[in-house]
Amino acid sequence: MRVSPAKIAKLRTLIFTWWKSNRRDLPWRNTHDPYRILVSEVMLQQTQVSRVLVKYEEFLREFPDVQSLAKATPSQVLTVWRGMGYNRRALYLKKTAETVMETYGGIFPDTQAELTKLPGLGLYTARAIMVFAFEKNVAMVDTNIRHIITHFLFDGLPQSEKIIHESADLLVPNGRAWEWHQALMDYGALAMKKEKKAMNLVKKQKPFKDSHRYYRGRVVDLLRLGRVKEKKLITDFINQYGKVWDYFEEIISGLIRDGLIERKKEYLSLPG
């Protein structure tokens, strides 16, 4: 399905005009350092900007560059990551830093082929680094950008990923990929959010508390304070939350498999 040049021009004008008066001043927009761009992109995955603003600065104070993150222990990284959730993201960041140091001599690659080889980096994050760090003229597609494309170019009708990505490629103004994607993100986060609310399209979040991920986070949070006997931890959690022993054994086994905690004899602790 071909998108007409007129529609492309109209959408570009709409987004850029809106952005002149509504752009957000975010710290990761004041740098082209690929390491700092990577940190911001990983933090922003499934996390509100307001929460990231605080943790981003805190994380960079502790690990100001790729070398310092590569040298840190997993325990140090997970401790600084507290409050962000999705703790595996912190370990992927560290593994990426190690790979950049070991494979690329501390210099981030600037191609999609090389960036997607880094631990945990998918197409979107690789392209975000290409656009925001290296100012490459490529397209990025996240949930908000996909919704903008569907809404304005296809009258809200769902499209295949192939068509969405082809449309995103056509929309990028030559030489202005950095500005274009910042504008799209602001529009998606602010203007489209209001429109979704007006149309009652905002999905209600499932309760986080009492979910599997909630208890995983509680275990990691507790171990950030120091090692704990596994038997005591499970007993305390049963008394506090009312689950059965096997439930928390499964939680702990999953965390060990994911490398987020480790077991040494009868004790549990953060890795490293």
Backbone hydrogen bonds, N-H to C=O, Kabsch-Sander energy under -0.5 kcal/mol:
donor,donor_aa,acceptor,acceptor_aa,energy
8,I,4,S,-1.8
9,A,5,P,-2.6
10,K,6,A,-2.3
11,L,7,K,-2.3
12,R,8,I,-2.4
13,T,9,A,-2.2
14,L,10,K,-2.3
15,I,11,L,-2.6
16,F,12,R,-2.6
17,T,13,T,-2.4
18,W,14,L,-2.2
19,W,15,I,-2.4
20,K,16,F,-1.4
21,S,17,T,-0.6
21,S,18,W,-1.1
22,N,18,W,-0.8
23,R,19,W,-1.5
26,L,24,R,-0.9
29,R,26,L,-2.2
30,N,27,P,-1.7
31,T,28,W,-0.5
37,I,33,D,-2.4
38,L,34,P,-2.5
39,V,35,Y,-2.4
40,S,36,R,-2.1
41,E,37,I,-2.5
42,V,38,L,-2.6
43,M,39,V,-2.3
44,L,40,S,-2.2
45,Q,41,E,-0.6
45,Q,42,V,-0.8
46,Q,44,L,-0.6
47,T,44,L,-1.3
51,R,48,Q,-0.7
52,V,48,Q,-1.8
53,L,49,V,-2.4
54,V,50,S,-0.7
55,K,51,R,-1.7
56,Y,52,V,-3.1
57,E,53,L,-1.0
58,E,54,V,-1.8
59,F,55,K,-3.1
60,L,56,Y,-2.0
61,R,57,E,-1.5
62,E,58,E,-1.5
63,F,59,F,-2.9
69,L,65,D,-1.8
70,A,66,V,-2.2
71,K,67,Q,-1.8
72,A,68,S,-1.0
75,S,271,P,-1.2
77,V,73,T,-2.1
78,L,74,P,-2.8
79,T,75,S,-2.0
80,V,76,Q,-1.9
81,W,77,V,-1.8
82,R,79,T,-1.0
84,M,81,W,-2.0
89,R,86,Y,-2.0
90,A,87,N,-0.8
91,L,87,N,-1.2
92,Y,88,R,-2.3
93,L,89,R,-2.2
94,K,90,A,-2.0
95,K,91,L,-2.6
96,T,92,Y,-2.6
97,A,93,L,-2.4
98,E,94,K,-2.4
99,T,95,K,-2.3
100,V,96,T,-2.7
101,M,97,A,-2.0
102,E,98,E,-2.9
103,T,99,T,-3.3
104,Y,99,T,-0.8
104,Y,100,V,-1.0
105,G,101,M,-0.7
106,G,100,V,-2.6
107,I,104,Y,-1.6
108,F,106,G,-0.6
115,L,111,T,-2.7
116,T,112,Q,-2.3
117,K,114,E,-1.2
118,L,115,L,-1.6
121,L,118,L,-1.9
122,G,120,G,-0.7
126,A,122,G,-2.2
127,R,123,L,-2.5
128,A,124,Y,-2.3
129,I,125,T,-2.1
130,M,126,A,-1.9
131,V,127,R,-2.7
132,F,128,A,-3.0
133,A,129,I,-2.0
134,F,129,I,-1.3
135,E,131,V,-0.8
136,K,130,M,-2.7
138,V,136,K,-1.5
146,R,142,D,-2.7
147,H,143,T,-2.1
148,I,144,N,-2.2
149,I,145,I,-2.4
150,T,146,R,-2.5
151,H,147,H,-2.7
152,F,148,I,-2.7
153,L,149,I,-2.3
154,F,149,I,-0.7
154,F,150,T,-1.1
156,G,150,T,-2.7
157,L,154,F,-2.3
164,I,160,S,-2.4
165,H,161,E,-2.6
166,E,162,K,-2.3
167,S,163,I,-2.5
168,A,164,I,-2.4
169,D,165,H,-2.1
170,L,166,E,-1.8
171,L,167,S,-1.8
172,V,168,A,-1.1
176,R,173,P,-2.4
180,W,176,R,-2.8
181,H,177,A,-2.3
182,Q,178,W,-1.8
183,A,179,E,-2.6
184,L,180,W,-2.5
185,M,181,H,-2.3
186,D,182,Q,-2.1
187,Y,183,A,-2.6
188,G,184,L,-2.9
189,A,185,M,-2.3
190,L,186,D,-2.2
191,A,186,D,-0.5
192,M,187,Y,-2.8
194,K,190,L,-1.5
195,E,191,A,-1.8
196,K,192,M,-2.7
197,K,193,K,-2.1
198,A,194,K,-2.2
199,M,195,E,-1.6
200,N,197,K,-1.4
201,L,196,K,-3.1
202,V,196,K,-0.5
211,S,208,F,-1.9
215,Y,211,S,-1.6
216,R,212,H,-1.9
217,G,213,R,-2.3
218,R,214,Y,-1.8
219,V,215,Y,-2.2
220,V,216,R,-2.2
221,D,217,G,-2.6
222,L,218,R,-2.2
223,L,219,V,-2.1
224,R,220,V,-1.2
225,L,222,L,-1.3
226,G,223,L,-1.0
228,V,268,L,-2.3
230,E,266,E,-3.1
233,L,229,K,-2.6
234,I,230,E,-2.5
235,T,231,K,-2.2
236,D,232,K,-2.8
237,F,233,L,-2.3
238,I,234,I,-2.4
239,N,235,T,-2.2
240,Q,236,D,-2.1
241,Y,237,F,-3.3
242,G,237,F,-0.5
242,G,238,I,-2.1
247,Y,244,V,-0.5
248,F,244,V,-1.3
249,E,245,W,-1.9
250,E,246,D,-2.1
251,I,247,Y,-1.8
252,I,248,F,-2.5
253,S,249,E,-2.5
254,G,250,E,-2.2
255,L,251,I,-2.1
256,I,252,I,-2.2
257,R,253,S,-2.3
258,D,254,G,-1.9
259,G,256,I,-1.3
260,L,255,L,-2.2
261,I,255,L,-1.0
262,E,269,S,-3.0
264,K,267,Y,-2.6
267,Y,264,K,-2.3
268,L,228,V,-3.2
269,S,262,E,-2.1
270,L,223,L,-0.5
